[in-house]
Every structure is written in C-alpha cells, then in structure tokens.
Amino acid sequence: MKSRVHNLASVLDIILCRLSCLLTGLADRLHFFRYSIVVAWIGATLSIAAYATLKPSTSAHELPFLPWYVAQLLDIYYDLRTMIMTMGVVAIPAWLLWQPKDRSVRHRMLVGSTVVLVLFECAQIWLPTRHFGLSDLAFTLLGSVCTELIVLAMNRAELRFGSVGRRTKYSPKLREH
C-alpha cells in the first residue's frame, strides 16, 4: 500500500513538474508583459466579480458570458461558486507569478484581491435581495488558500525535478521496488 501511495505521489510530482515547466516557458515568453497581464486580469475579473456579487439576483443565469450548463451547475453548488469565482480572479496572476522570486508580489496580489472580494461579500448586507453569510467568506478565503497551495506545490516540483523536468542532483532518490 505504501508503494502505491509513493508511486502516486511521484506521478503527481511529475505532473506538477510538467505544469511548472510549461508555465516557466510561458512566463519567460511573457516576462516583459507579465505584470501588465496580472494588473489587467485582476482589474477585469474584479469588475466581473463585483457585478456577479452585487447584482440584485443570486442566479448565475443572468451572467451573459456563462454557458447555460455552467450557470446551472453554479446555481446548484451555490457556495462552491464563491470559491470558483475567487480562484478565477487570483489563479492566472498567481500562476504567472508562481516562481519563488515573485513570492512577495504574488502574496500582495492574493491578499489584496481577497480583501476586495471579501468587501464585495460584506456589501451584500445592504442589498435587500441578497444574503450575507459567513460561508461565503469562508469559501472566498478557501479559494485563495487553494490557489496558493497549488503554487507552492508547483514550486516544490520545480525544486525537486528542476526546470527541464528531470531529477536534479539535489532531489531525493526514489526507492526501488
């Protein structure tokens, strides 16, 4: 059983390493524009989040850019859509800023975006057709934490396998079975 868990962990590390290699290549190509893309993405997605959070109705069907089946799924899993919205706001910037050298910028972006999203949730107190709930705040925070955990896992895979997807001389040896 331990070897299966160990093999699964190795497979997940390799997948995260491939993802980190892909994002490294993308970040290298977009290096000059990376911060501009982050600012534009956060501005656009926070504007959409403000509309979705502060509109009079709670239905996702009123969002014209969502396909009907996505809107239906989001209406069924009401609290989960808050987490998905948070991850939609912070995931792309966090992935563009995933390298350890960008950690302080990424953390400021995560905290700032999360604070703005929490303020949007708190603003629902004054809307007569909307409901404020602590579960919304919890799912907003959970979305940011999950995004940061994914980035940390990518950093771990990068350290373990190196930038070319191969084991480095500093990475731990796998046990042979």
Order of alpha helices (4+ residues) and beta strands (2+ residues): alpha-alpha-alpha-alpha-alpha-alpha
